């Protein structure tokens, strides 16, 4: 992960800190939540999710799902502008 993906994980952990909201975002991206969710901090959970999305080329979908709930968030908007 590079600096910008680490920052994305940090932002997502702040916006979606609980398991239910994490599951909702993961489902909208098409990821299986049981692979990643568990007894871990929101930040560690989102690091794992962003890492998996990066490997599966799903970061644009992840950002779009988060932007659907927080369309004015500056970090999400910056990510949204850089993805096709």
Protein Blocks (a to p, Z undefined) as FASTA:
>chain_A
ZZklmmmmmmmmmmmmbfklmmmmmmmnopafklmgccddfklmmmmmmmmmmmnopmmm
mmmmmmmmmmmbmklmmmmmmpZZ
